[in-house]
Amino acid sequence: MKIPLNYIARNLWTRRLTTGLTAAGLALVVFVFATVLMLDEGLKKTLVTTGEYDNVVLIRRASETEVQSGVYRDQATIAASHPAIALGQDGQPLVSKETVVLIALNKRGSEKPANVVIRGVSQLGLTLRPQVKLSSGRMFRPGSSEIIAGSGIAKRFTGAGIGETLRFGQREWTVVGVFDAGNSGFDSEIWGDADQLMQAFRRPVFSSVIVRLNDSREFDAFKKDIETDQRLTLEAKREQTFYADQSKALSTFISILGLTLSIIFSIGAMIGAMITMYASVANRVAEIGTLRALGFKRRDILAAFLAEALLLAMAGGVVGLFFASFMQFLSFSTVNFQSFAELAFGFTLNPAIVIKTLLFAIVMGLVGGVLPAVRAARMQIIDSLRAA
């Protein structure tokens, strides 16, 4: 014979004020925990979706970012002639020789400077990135001092809107278009003609070479050919893998910070839940004695109070998750520890995060409720009835 679940739920409803305050504390902790997971997932999604699976990034060996890399023109030419590289409709290899530099731009409103990625691309740069679409304006003209800005940059930085001008590399550059990269890392970049940017910044070498393979299954053989060629000092990575690696340092920082905050807050929430459950036990001594007199066993009392704590935790978990879901409408920008450039990304909620968050809430309820439940189960029938 078990104590009905609706009886347990009514006990929580009877103590509405205490239940509400405890659930609110648990909800706050769940909100922080879920938000951190969503932030980390948003970062990874932004950088992973930046790359195309069939694209390969060639950078100087041992370079972690394109900013640190240097690819000589003859090396780029040799790599671009590999037979595994796909050909475009015009019969030319699908290759984009690119240069990447960092500049400081002022943010709109605050006028605080932040590092922004300037990427010089070839005319095939957009072809190799089908997720990048011009949302307004037009493409820059080759050989001109024209640039296009990512949607995130155009909104946040002074001079990055269509028709505005930016000064860097001892030139005035006119923004002629804004592109949408599908919430990927490219939304936080400015693109222009590679040759013009190399001249402006006096860079004799490319930063990277992006190629499209005929068949993604040829990647391992292509990688081996590139990395064993004595004329080249390059390494090859799938574009998705390359950008995923860019998130490791920042992702680790977010995870450690979030875990620390969640642990600190959860200790307080569990103590609050424990106090609430102890108070419930103290106020229901006669009820516990009556249940025991009616034939309910100790394990039934234990299970009932544990179920009460878990229901309280689930209520807090659902409320916290509900409010955390609204964070998906916000965006967040910070410095990427790998590239030292500002990166904008959003909060992403998925089923895995929902499950982890609810399990976290259940664990808090279980830890906070186990000791009061044990105390209730150990009460003697006679002592409980006498205390009443």
C-alpha positions in Angstrom: 0.0 0.0 0.0 1.5 3.3 -1.1 0.6 6.9 -0.3 -1.3 8.4 -3.3 0.6 11.0 -5.4 -2.4 13.4 -5.3 -2.2 13.4 -1.5 1.5 14.3 -1.7 0.8 17.1 -4.2 -2.0 18.5 -2.0 0.5 18.8 0.9 2.6 21.1 -1.3 -0.4 23.1 -2.3 -1.5 23.5 1.3 1.9 25.2 2.1 1.7 27.4 -1.0 3.9 30.3 0.3 6.7 28.1 1.5 6.5 25.9 -1.6 6.5 28.9 -3.9 9.6 30.5 -2.2 11.5 27.2 -2.3 10.6 26.5 -5.9 11.6 30.1 -6.8 15.1 29.5 -5.3 15.4 26.2 -7.2 14.2 27.9 -10.4 16.9 30.6 -10.1 19.6 28.0 -9.9 18.1 26.0 -12.8 17.9 29.2 -14.8 21.6 29.9 -14.3 22.5 26.3 -15.1 20.4 26.2 -18.3 21.6 29.6 -19.5 25.2 28.5 -19.2 24.5 25.3 -21.2 22.6 27.3 -23.8 25.4 29.9 -24.1 28.0 27.1 -24.6 25.9 25.4 -27.1 25.2 28.6 -29.0 29.0 29.3 -29.2 29.7 25.8 -30.5 26.8 26.0 -33.0 27.9 29.4 -34.3 31.5 28.3 -35.0 30.7 24.8 -36.3 28.1 26.2 -38.7 30.7 28.6 -39.9 32.4 25.8 -41.9 31.3 23.6 -44.7 32.0 19.9 -44.4 33.4 19.5 -47.9 35.7 22.6 -47.5 39.3 22.3 -46.4 41.3 25.0 -44.7 45.0 25.1 -45.4 47.1 27.1 -42.9 50.7 27.2 -41.9 51.7 24.2 -39.8 51.3 24.7 -36.0 49.2 27.8 -36.5 46.0 27.8 -34.4 44.3 30.6 -36.2 44.3 32.3 -39.6 45.7 35.5 -38.0 48.8 33.6 -37.0 49.2 31.8 -40.3 51.1 32.7 -43.4 50.9 30.9 -46.8 53.3 32.0 -49.5 51.9 32.6 -53.0 53.8 29.7 -54.6 52.6 27.4 -51.8 49.0 28.5 -52.5 49.5 27.8 -56.2 50.9 24.4 -55.6 48.1 23.4 -53.2 45.4 24.8 -55.6 46.6 22.4 -58.4 45.8 19.2 -56.4 43.6 16.9 -58.5 41.3 16.2 -55.5 40.0 19.8 -55.7 36.6 20.3 -57.3 36.2 22.4 -60.4 33.7 25.2 -60.9 31.4 25.7 -63.9 34.1 27.6 -65.6 36.6 24.8 -65.2 38.6 26.6 -62.6 39.5 25.0 -59.2 37.2 26.0 -56.4 39.9 27.8 -54.3 39.8 31.0 -52.3 43.2 32.4 -51.3 42.4 34.6 -48.3 44.0 37.0 -45.9 42.8 37.7 -42.4 43.8 40.7 -40.2 42.4 42.2 -37.0 41.5 45.9 -36.6 39.9 47.9 -33.8 36.6 49.5 -34.4 34.4 51.6 -32.1 31.0 50.2 -31.0 27.9 52.2 -31.8 26.7 54.2 -28.8 29.5 53.4 -26.4 32.4 54.2 -28.7 34.4 51.4 -27.0 36.9 49.8 -29.4 36.9 46.0 -30.1 38.8 43.8 -32.4 37.1 42.9 -35.7 38.2 40.3 -38.3 38.8 41.7 -41.8 38.8 38.9 -44.3 40.2 39.4 -47.8 38.5 36.8 -50.1 38.6 36.0 -53.8 35.5 36.0 -56.1 35.0 32.3 -55.1 34.8 33.2 -51.4 31.0 33.3 -51.5 30.7 30.3 -53.7 32.6 28.2 -51.2 30.3 29.5 -48.4 26.7 29.0 -49.6 25.4 30.0 -46.1 26.6 33.5 -46.8 23.9 35.6 -48.5 23.8 39.3 -49.3 20.9 40.7 -47.3 21.2 44.3 -48.7 23.4 46.3 -51.0 25.7 44.6 -53.4 29.0 42.6 -53.6 32.2 44.6 -53.5 34.0 45.1 -56.9 37.4 43.4 -57.3 40.3 45.8 -57.3 38.3 48.5 -55.4 38.3 49.8 -51.9 34.8 48.4 -51.2 33.8 46.1 -48.4 30.8 44.2 -47.2 30.0 43.7 -43.5 28.4 40.9 -41.6 25.0 41.5 -40.2 26.4 41.4 -36.6 29.1 43.9 -37.4 26.8 46.3 -39.3 24.5 46.6 -36.2 27.1 46.9 -33.5 30.0 49.0 -35.0 30.2 52.6 -36.0 30.8 53.1 -39.8 29.9 49.5 -40.7 26.4 50.2 -42.2 25.7 50.5 -45.9 27.0 53.7 -47.4 29.2 54.4 -44.4 33.0 54.4 -44.6 35.7 52.9 -42.4 39.4 53.9 -42.3 42.0 51.2 -41.9 45.1 50.2 -43.7 45.7 53.9 -44.5 42.7 53.9 -46.8 39.0 54.8 -46.8 36.8 51.8 -47.4 33.1 52.1 -48.4 30.6 49.6 -47.1 28.5 48.6 -50.2 26.7 45.6 -48.8 25.6 43.7 -45.7 25.6 39.9 -45.7 23.8 37.3 -43.5 25.8 34.2 -42.7 23.1 32.3 -40.9 24.2 33.1 -37.4 27.7 31.7 -38.1 31.0 33.3 -37.2 31.1 35.1 -40.5 28.4 37.4 -39.3 31.2 39.0 -37.1 33.5 39.7 -40.0 34.1 42.3 -42.7 35.0 41.1 -46.2 36.8 42.7 -49.0 39.0 42.0 -52.0 42.0 39.9 -50.9 44.6 41.6 -53.2 43.5 45.1 -52.1 43.6 44.3 -48.4 47.0 42.7 -48.8 48.3 45.8 -50.4 46.8 48.0 -47.8 48.2 46.1 -44.9 51.5 45.3 -46.7 51.1 41.6 -46.3 53.1 39.6 -48.8 51.5 36.3 -47.9 48.0 34.8 -47.6 46.6 33.8 -44.2 44.8 30.6 -45.5 43.7 28.8 -48.6 40.1 27.4 -48.7 39.4 24.6 -51.2 36.4 22.4 -52.0 37.0 18.7 -52.5 35.5 16.6 -55.3 34.5 14.0 -52.8 34.7 14.5 -49.0 35.9 10.9 -48.7 39.2 12.0 -50.4 40.0 14.2 -47.4 42.4 11.8 -45.7 44.4 11.3 -48.9 44.4 15.0 -49.6 45.5 15.8 -46.1 48.4 13.4 -46.4 49.5 14.8 -49.7 49.5 18.3 -48.5 51.2 17.7 -45.2 53.9 15.4 -46.6 54.8 17.7 -49.5 58.3 19.0 -48.8 57.6 22.2 -50.7 54.7 23.1 -48.4 54.7 23.7 -44.6 51.0 23.5 -44.4 48.4 21.5 -42.6 44.9 20.7 -43.8 41.7 20.7 -41.7 38.1 20.3 -42.5 36.6 23.7 -42.3 34.0 22.6 -39.7 36.8 21.1 -37.6 38.9 24.2 -37.9 36.2 26.5 -36.6 35.1 24.0 -33.9 38.7 24.1 -32.6 38.3 27.9 -32.3 35.6 27.5 -29.7 37.6 25.2 -27.3 39.2 27.9 -25.1 36.1 30.1 -24.8 33.9 27.1 -24.3 36.1 25.7 -21.5 36.0 29.1 -19.8 32.2 29.4 -20.1 31.8 25.8 -18.8 34.1 26.2 -15.8 32.5 29.6 -14.9 29.0 28.2 -15.3 29.7 25.0 -13.3 31.2 27.1 -10.5 28.3 29.4 -10.2 25.8 26.5 -10.5 27.5 24.6 -7.7 27.6 27.6 -5.4 23.9 28.5 -6.1 22.8 24.9 -5.9 24.2 24.4 -2.4 22.1 27.3 -1.3 19.0 26.0 -3.1 19.5 22.5 -1.6 19.8 23.9 1.9 16.6 25.9 1.3 14.8 22.7 0.1 16.1 20.8 3.1 14.9 23.4 5.5 11.5 23.4 3.8 11.2 19.7 4.1 12.4 19.6 7.7 9.7 22.2 8.5 7.2 20.1 6.7 8.1 17.0 8.8 8.0 19.0 12.1 4.5 20.4 11.2 3.1 17.0 10.3 4.2 14.8 13.2 0.6 13.8 14.0 -0.1 13.1 10.3 3.0 10.8 10.1 1.8 9.0 13.2 -1.6 8.5 11.7 -0.3 7.2 8.5 1.8 4.7 10.3 -1.2 3.7 12.5 -3.2 3.1 9.3 -0.6 0.5 8.2 1.7 2.5 6.0 5.3 1.3 6.4 8.4 3.3 6.9 9.4 3.0 3.3 6.1 4.4 2.2 6.7 7.5 4.4 10.2 7.8 3.1 9.0 7.5 -0.5 6.2 10.0 0.1 8.5 12.7 1.4 11.1 12.1 -1.3 8.4 12.3 -3.9 7.3 15.6 -2.3 10.9 17.0 -2.6 11.2 15.8 -6.2 7.8 17.4 -7.1 9.1 20.6 -5.6 12.3 20.4 -7.5 10.5 19.6 -10.8 8.3 22.6 -10.3 11.3 24.8 -9.9 13.1 23.1 -12.8 10.2 23.7 -15.2 9.8 27.3 -14.2 13.6 28.0 -14.4 13.7 26.3 -17.8 10.7 28.2 -19.0 12.3 31.6 -18.3 15.7 30.4 -19.6 14.0 29.6 -23.0 13.4 33.3 -23.6 17.2 33.8 -23.7 17.1 32.4 -27.2 15.8 35.8 -28.3 19.0 37.5 -27.1 22.5 37.6 -28.6 25.8 37.8 -26.8 29.2 39.1 -27.9 32.6 38.5 -26.4 36.2 38.1 -27.4 37.2 34.8 -28.8 40.2 33.7 -26.8 41.7 32.0 -29.9 41.4 34.8 -32.5 41.2 37.8 -30.0 38.4 39.1 -32.2 34.8 39.9 -31.1 32.4 37.1 -31.8 28.6 37.4 -31.6 26.5 34.3 -30.8 23.2 33.5 -29.3 21.7 31.1 -26.7 20.6 27.7 -28.1 18.2 25.4 -26.4 17.9 21.8 -27.5 16.4 18.6 -26.1 19.7 17.5 -24.6 19.9 20.7 -22.5 16.3 20.3 -21.4 17.0 16.8 -20.2 20.3 17.8 -18.4 18.6 20.7 -16.7 15.6 18.7 -15.4 18.0 16.0 -14.2 20.0 18.7 -12.4 16.8 19.9 -10.7 15.9 16.4 -9.7 19.3 15.8 -8.1 18.9 19.0 -6.1 15.5 17.9 -4.9 16.8 14.5 -4.1 19.8 15.7 -2.1 17.7 18.4 -0.3 14.9 16.0 0.6 16.6 12.7 1.5 17.6 13.6 5.1 14.1 15.1 6.1 12.5 12.0 4.5 14.7 9.6 6.5 13.8 11.6 9.7 10.1 11.2 8.9 10.4 7.5 8.2 12.2 6.8 11.5 9.5 8.4 13.7 7.8 6.0 16.1 4.0 5.7 15.9 3.5 6.2 19.7 5.9 9.2 19.8 4.3 10.8 16.8 0.7 10.5 18.3 1.8 11.7 21.7 3.5 14.8 20.1 0.2 15.6 18.5 
